[in-house]
Structure formats: C-alpha cells, structure tokens
Amino acid sequence: MTTFHELLGTDDSCSTTEIKKKYRQLSNRLHPDKGGSQALMQMLSMAYQQVIKGEGNKKCSDAILKQAEKNDQGNDFKSKIAELVKEKEKLQDLLEQHKQNVEHAFTAGENSARQTLLLLQAANNSLNKQLVFLRRQLDEGENKNSISKKSNKKYCFVMLFILFVIIVVTGGFFHYQRQHQQPLSQAPDLVPVPIAAQVKNVIATQLATVDYADSINNVARIMMMHTTGLWQQRYYEGTRQPYIAVRSINGSYIVKDCQGTFSYYSNRIHNTAHVPVNLIFSTNDRQFSVYRIPYGNGSSEQQWLNSKSLVINDNIFSNNGYQSSALALASVCSNTTPF
C-alpha cells in the first residue's frame, strides 16, 4: 500500500523546507479552483501532517481508516485512496512532461542567444574594419599637410642654427679683440679665451640643459620588448614597480599598471601625431608619446578579455597571454610578490 512519503513525494532524508515545498507544489495543482477536488486536498493535508510528525512511512490506508472511524466516514475512504493514487500518478506524469518542456525551451533559447551573439560579433568586426579604413584615409590626407609643415620646421631650424653660429663666432672675435687692446700692465692678469673654447662651453651648456630637461621628464620608463603580440610582465626601468605590456608590429605598446590604468605608448617613428579623442596625452618617453586611455576602446579589462585583438590608432594589439599576465600583475600588486 502507498505510504504518506510516497503520496507526498518525500522520504526520511527530506528536510522540513523540502517537505513544505513539495506540499505547496501539490496543493497548487490539486486545489479545487484549479481542477482538483476537496477530497484530494484533504488527503494531501493529511499526508503533510503525518510526514511533518515523522510518520511518513505509515500506510495511507491505515491512517485513513482510523480517521474514518473517528469521524464515522470510513466507508468512503478506500475508494478515495484509490482515486488519490491514480491522480498522484497523473500528477507525476504531468510534472515529468513539464520538466522536459522546460529543458527543451531552455536549449532553444540558448541556441538562439548564441546565434544572436555571433551575428553581433560579425557586425562589430565589419564596423571595426570600416573604421580602420576611414582612419587610414584621414591620416593619409593629414600626412600630406604634415610633410610641408615638417619641411618648413627643418628650414627654420637650420636658419636658427646658422644664426647662432654667427653670433657665437662674432662674440668670440670681439672678446678676443678687447683682450689684445688692453694695456700691457694688465696682460699678466688676463688670459685670452680661444673662440673654440667658448663654442665648446656654449655647446656644453646646451647639452647640460637638454640633460636636465630629460631628467625632469624621466618618469617610469618602460623596458623595450622584442616579442610582438604577447602580453608580458615587466618592471619600469630602475624600479620595482610592476606592469604588463604588449608590443605591436610598429613598435608601439599598450601598458597596464597596478592602478588598472591602460596607457598607449605611440612610437613617433611610425605613427602620426593625430590620435583618437579618447587618448589623453600624458608625457614623453624617448621615441614614445605616452597617452592615457581613460575611456573608450582599450580602456577596460572586459574589452581585452573578450577580444582576440584591439585596433588602437591603426596599431593591432593582441590579447594573447593577457589573462595570465593580468592575474600575475594583480598578485604582485596586492602581495608584493615578484613576477
């Protein structure tokens, strides 16, 4: 005969929360307002009470007969038990069918979402190609203008250098002339300075000025890399400050530091001065112009994880090795553990 556990779909290992959940599921389906009957609800309520008391292994028929004797309604319970058992089997079939329908619907929805994602990725790749083509056309137009500007700058620089040499030589000549026109009594105390020595002093002063300017701008210089298309762990030159970087074919770099900031090191030998609006100039580092990437393309962790490569200022930067390098950087930055 059927036990209360079997009727409710539970066993001795079920917790109180699971028993209540089973009861709510069955009561929702067996309620008279939803096609059930009052007798079914009474039987379900009895099963729930018995299982909660720990009497789930008792036979339904025994409990029903006892209840019938108390309420003088024992003659109808046997038929009700048979009816309940049949309805329980129907309910189990309905639950199984509903479960299969849900699984099929989930699979169909997942396949549809994947197809939509593939279509969006294809559209995004197409737009990226069009964007690169338009940027190249724009840069070609600007290169024609920049060539004439560069030639004018070179001409001005040459003229200024010639003028500087003339001033130095003329000044040295007059200085030399004044030294030899002074009285002989003062000759032992004055030593004429050769023109060549003065020119060397001026040049040395200029070099010292340039070195001083370089020392001011000498901020966190990155290490040069020969490998292209692979993220690697490095330290800034002369420091123990870690970062990770990837190099493009043109010799430009994308750098990520401990603050999570992405920076673009533009190699001025191969790249024009024109850059996208989301690249904010920061400083100079040897042949590089350094730009921060606070927003837009290349500024977020998710973009590098979800893309095989990103095109920044016409440079293609791969995400090969990015995930492992980023994890290593996070470990170093948080635990001060070297690479």
C-alpha positions as CSV (number, residue, x, y, z in Angstrom):
1,M,0.0,0.0,0.0
2,T,1.0,3.6,-0.6
3,T,2.7,5.4,2.3
4,F,2.4,9.1,3.1
5,H,6.0,9.7,1.9
6,E,5.1,8.1,-1.5
7,L,1.9,10.2,-1.7
8,L,3.8,13.5,-0.9
9,G,6.9,12.6,-3.0
10,T,9.3,12.7,0.0
11,D,11.4,10.4,2.1
12,D,13.1,10.3,5.5
13,S,16.1,12.3,4.3
14,C,14.0,15.4,3.2
15,S,14.2,18.5,5.4
16,T,11.2,20.4,6.7
17,T,11.8,23.1,4.0
18,E,11.8,20.4,1.2
19,I,8.6,18.9,2.7
20,K,6.8,22.2,2.7
21,K,8.0,22.9,-0.9
22,K,6.5,19.6,-2.1
23,Y,3.3,20.3,-0.3
24,R,2.9,23.7,-1.8
25,Q,3.6,22.3,-5.3
26,L,1.0,19.6,-5.0
27,S,-1.6,21.8,-3.3
28,N,-1.3,24.4,-6.1
29,R,-2.2,21.7,-8.6
30,L,-4.8,19.8,-6.6
31,H,-6.7,22.8,-5.4
32,P,-10.4,22.7,-6.3
33,D,-10.1,26.1,-8.1
34,K,-7.5,24.5,-10.5
35,G,-9.4,21.3,-11.4
36,G,-8.7,19.3,-8.2
37,S,-11.2,18.2,-5.6
38,Q,-11.9,18.7,-1.9
39,A,-11.1,15.1,-1.2
40,L,-7.7,15.3,-2.8
41,M,-6.9,18.4,-0.7
42,Q,-7.9,16.6,2.4
43,M,-5.8,13.6,1.6
44,L,-2.8,15.9,0.8
45,S,-3.2,17.8,4.0
46,M,-3.3,14.5,6.0
47,A,-0.1,13.3,4.3
48,Y,1.7,16.6,5.0
49,Q,0.7,16.4,8.7
50,Q,1.8,12.8,9.0
51,V,5.2,13.4,7.3
52,I,5.9,16.5,9.5
53,K,5.2,14.4,12.6
54,G,7.7,11.8,11.3
55,E,5.0,9.2,10.4
56,G,5.7,9.3,6.7
57,N,6.3,5.6,6.4
58,K,2.9,4.7,7.6
59,K,0.4,3.3,5.1
60,C,-2.2,5.8,4.0
61,S,-4.9,3.2,4.3
62,D,-4.3,2.6,8.0
63,A,-4.4,6.3,8.9
64,I,-7.4,6.9,6.7
65,L,-9.3,4.1,8.3
66,K,-8.5,5.4,11.8
67,Q,-9.6,8.8,10.8
68,A,-12.8,7.4,9.2
69,E,-13.6,5.6,12.4
70,K,-13.3,8.7,14.4
71,N,-15.4,10.8,12.0
72,D,-17.8,8.0,11.1
73,Q,-16.7,8.4,7.4
74,G,-14.7,5.2,6.9
75,N,-16.9,3.7,4.2
76,D,-15.8,6.2,1.6
77,F,-12.0,6.4,2.2
78,K,-11.0,3.2,0.4
79,S,-12.4,4.5,-2.9
80,K,-10.8,7.9,-2.2
81,I,-7.4,6.3,-1.7
82,A,-7.6,4.6,-5.0
83,E,-8.7,7.8,-6.6
84,L,-5.9,9.7,-5.0
85,V,-3.3,7.2,-6.1
86,K,-4.4,7.4,-9.7
87,E,-4.4,11.2,-9.5
88,K,-1.0,11.2,-8.0
89,E,0.3,9.1,-10.9
90,K,-1.2,11.5,-13.4
91,L,0.3,14.4,-11.5
92,Q,3.8,12.8,-11.6
93,D,3.4,12.3,-15.4
94,L,2.4,16.0,-15.8
95,L,5.5,17.1,-13.7
96,E,7.8,15.0,-15.8
97,Q,6.3,16.4,-19.0
98,H,6.6,19.9,-17.7
99,K,10.3,19.3,-16.8
100,Q,11.1,18.1,-20.3
101,N,9.3,21.1,-21.9
102,V,11.3,23.5,-19.7
103,E,14.6,21.8,-20.7
104,H,13.7,22.0,-24.4
105,A,12.7,25.6,-24.1
106,F,16.0,26.5,-22.3
107,T,18.1,24.7,-25.0
108,A,16.2,26.5,-27.8
109,G,16.7,29.9,-26.1
110,E,20.4,29.2,-25.5
111,N,20.9,28.4,-29.2
112,S,19.1,31.5,-30.3
113,A,21.2,33.6,-27.9
114,R,24.4,32.1,-29.3
115,Q,23.3,32.8,-32.9
116,T,22.5,36.4,-32.0
117,L,25.9,36.9,-30.3
118,L,27.7,35.5,-33.4
119,L,25.8,38.0,-35.6
120,L,26.6,40.9,-33.3
121,Q,30.3,39.9,-33.3
122,A,30.4,39.7,-37.1
123,A,28.7,43.1,-37.3
124,N,31.2,44.5,-34.8
125,N,34.2,43.2,-36.8
126,S,32.8,44.7,-40.0
127,L,32.4,48.1,-38.3
128,N,36.0,47.9,-37.0
129,K,37.4,47.2,-40.5
130,Q,35.4,50.1,-41.9
131,L,36.7,52.4,-39.0
132,V,40.3,51.4,-39.7
133,F,39.9,52.1,-43.4
134,L,38.4,55.5,-42.8
135,R,41.1,56.4,-40.3
136,R,43.8,55.5,-42.8
137,Q,42.3,57.7,-45.4
138,L,42.1,60.5,-42.9
139,D,45.8,60.0,-41.8
140,E,46.9,60.0,-45.5
141,G,45.2,63.3,-46.0
142,E,46.9,64.7,-42.9
143,N,50.3,63.3,-43.8
144,K,50.4,65.4,-47.0
145,N,49.9,68.5,-44.9
146,S,52.3,67.4,-42.2
147,I,55.1,66.9,-44.8
148,S,55.0,70.5,-45.9
149,K,54.9,71.6,-42.2
150,K,57.9,69.4,-41.3
151,S,59.9,70.9,-44.2
152,N,59.2,74.4,-43.0
153,K,60.2,73.5,-39.5
154,K,63.5,72.0,-40.7
155,Y,64.3,75.1,-42.7
156,C,63.6,77.4,-39.7
157,F,65.8,75.2,-37.5
158,V,68.7,75.3,-40.0
159,M,68.5,79.1,-40.2
160,L,68.4,79.5,-36.4
161,F,71.4,77.2,-36.1
162,I,73.4,79.3,-38.7
163,L,72.4,82.5,-36.9
164,F,73.5,81.0,-33.6
165,V,77.0,80.1,-35.0
166,I,77.4,83.6,-36.5
167,I,76.6,85.2,-33.1
168,V,79.0,82.9,-31.2
169,V,81.9,83.5,-33.7
170,T,81.3,87.2,-33.7
171,G,81.1,87.4,-30.0
172,G,84.3,85.5,-29.7
173,F,86.0,87.7,-32.2
174,F,85.1,90.9,-30.3
175,H,86.1,89.4,-27.0
176,Y,89.4,88.4,-28.4
177,Q,89.9,91.9,-29.8
178,R,89.2,93.5,-26.5
179,Q,91.7,91.3,-24.7
180,H,94.5,92.4,-27.0
181,Q,93.7,96.1,-26.9
182,Q,94.0,96.4,-23.1
183,P,97.2,97.9,-21.5
184,L,100.3,95.7,-21.2
185,S,100.4,96.3,-17.5
186,Q,97.2,94.2,-17.2
187,A,98.4,91.5,-19.6
188,P,99.8,89.1,-16.9
189,D,96.5,89.1,-15.1
190,L,94.3,88.3,-18.1
191,V,94.4,85.1,-20.1
192,P,92.6,85.3,-23.5
193,V,90.0,82.6,-24.1
194,P,90.1,80.9,-27.5
195,I,87.0,81.1,-29.7
196,A,86.9,77.3,-29.9
197,A,86.8,77.0,-26.1
198,Q,83.9,79.5,-26.0
199,V,82.0,77.5,-28.6
200,K,82.6,74.3,-26.6
201,N,81.3,76.0,-23.4
202,V,78.2,77.1,-25.2
203,I,77.6,73.6,-26.6
204,A,78.3,72.0,-23.2
205,T,75.8,74.4,-21.6
206,Q,73.2,73.4,-24.2
207,L,73.8,69.7,-23.6
208,A,73.5,70.2,-19.8
209,T,70.2,72.0,-20.4
210,V,68.9,69.1,-22.5
211,D,70.1,66.5,-20.0
212,Y,68.3,68.5,-17.2
213,A,65.1,68.6,-19.2
214,D,65.3,64.9,-19.9
215,S,65.9,64.2,-16.2
216,I,62.7,66.1,-15.4
217,N,60.7,64.1,-18.0
218,N,62.3,60.8,-17.0
219,V,59.2,59.3,-15.4
220,A,58.8,55.5,-15.2
221,R,60.5,54.4,-18.4
222,I,59.2,51.1,-19.8
223,M,61.5,48.3,-20.8
224,M,61.9,47.6,-24.5
225,M,60.5,44.3,-25.8
226,H,61.4,42.3,-28.9
227,T,58.4,40.0,-28.9
228,T,55.2,41.3,-30.6
229,G,51.6,40.2,-30.0
230,L,52.2,38.7,-26.5
231,W,51.4,40.3,-23.1
232,Q,54.4,40.1,-20.7
233,Q,55.3,41.1,-17.2
234,R,57.9,43.8,-16.7
235,Y,59.2,46.4,-14.2
236,Y,59.8,50.0,-15.0
237,E,63.5,50.7,-15.6
238,G,65.4,51.2,-12.4
239,T,62.4,50.5,-10.2
240,R,60.5,47.6,-8.7
241,Q,57.2,49.0,-10.0
242,P,55.5,46.2,-12.0
243,Y,53.4,46.5,-15.1
244,I,52.3,44.3,-18.1
245,A,52.6,45.3,-21.7
246,V,52.1,44.1,-25.3
247,R,54.0,45.3,-28.4
248,S,52.6,45.9,-31.9
249,I,54.4,45.3,-35.1
250,N,55.1,49.1,-35.5
251,G,56.9,49.2,-32.1
252,S,54.1,50.8,-30.1
253,Y,53.0,49.5,-26.7
254,I,49.9,49.1,-24.5
255,V,50.8,49.2,-20.8
256,K,48.7,48.3,-17.7
257,D,49.9,49.3,-14.3
258,C,49.0,48.4,-10.7
259,Q,46.3,51.1,-10.7
260,G,44.5,49.3,-13.5
261,T,45.2,52.2,-15.9
262,F,45.8,51.4,-19.6
263,S,48.4,53.6,-21.4
264,Y,49.2,53.8,-25.1
265,Y,52.9,54.3,-26.0
266,S,52.9,55.7,-29.5
267,N,56.1,55.2,-31.5
268,R,56.6,58.6,-33.2
269,I,58.7,57.0,-35.9
270,H,55.8,55.1,-37.4
271,N,52.7,56.9,-36.1
272,T,51.3,60.4,-36.8
273,A,50.5,63.0,-34.2
274,H,46.8,62.5,-34.8
275,V,45.2,60.2,-32.3
276,P,41.6,59.3,-31.3
277,V,39.8,61.6,-28.8
278,N,39.9,59.0,-26.0
279,L,43.7,59.1,-25.9
280,I,44.8,61.8,-23.5
281,F,48.5,62.9,-23.7
282,S,50.5,62.3,-20.5
283,T,54.2,62.6,-21.2
284,N,57.1,61.6,-23.5
285,D,59.4,58.6,-23.1
286,R,62.3,58.5,-25.6
287,Q,60.7,58.0,-29.0
288,F,57.3,57.4,-27.5
289,S,54.4,59.8,-26.9
290,V,52.5,58.5,-23.9
291,Y,48.7,58.7,-23.8
292,R,46.3,57.5,-21.0
293,I,43.2,55.6,-22.1
294,P,40.5,56.7,-19.6
295,Y,37.6,55.5,-21.7
296,G,36.6,54.0,-25.0
297,N,38.5,51.4,-27.0
298,G,41.2,49.6,-25.0
299,S,40.3,51.2,-21.6
300,S,38.6,48.3,-19.8
301,E,39.6,44.8,-18.6
302,Q,36.5,43.3,-20.3
303,Q,37.4,44.5,-23.7
304,W,40.8,42.8,-23.6
305,L,39.4,39.6,-22.2
306,N,36.6,39.3,-24.8
307,S,38.5,40.3,-27.9
308,K,41.3,38.5,-29.8
309,S,42.8,41.8,-30.6
310,L,42.1,45.6,-30.4
311,V,43.0,48.2,-33.0
312,I,44.2,51.4,-31.4
313,N,45.5,54.3,-33.6
314,D,45.9,51.9,-36.5
315,N,48.1,49.5,-34.4
316,I,46.9,46.0,-33.8
317,F,47.4,44.7,-30.2
318,S,46.7,41.1,-29.5
319,N,45.2,39.8,-26.2
320,N,47.4,36.7,-26.4
321,G,48.6,36.0,-22.8
322,Y,46.6,38.9,-21.3
323,Q,44.6,36.9,-18.8
324,S,47.5,35.1,-17.2
325,S,49.6,38.3,-17.2
326,A,46.8,40.3,-15.6
327,L,46.4,37.7,-12.9
328,A,50.1,37.8,-12.2
329,L,50.1,41.6,-12.1
330,A,47.2,41.6,-9.6
331,S,49.1,39.1,-7.4
332,V,52.2,41.2,-7.5
333,C,50.4,44.5,-6.8
334,S,48.4,43.1,-3.8
335,N,51.0,40.8,-2.2
336,T,54.3,42.5,-3.3
337,T,55.4,39.1,-4.7
338,P,57.8,39.4,-7.6
339,F,57.0,38.1,-11.1
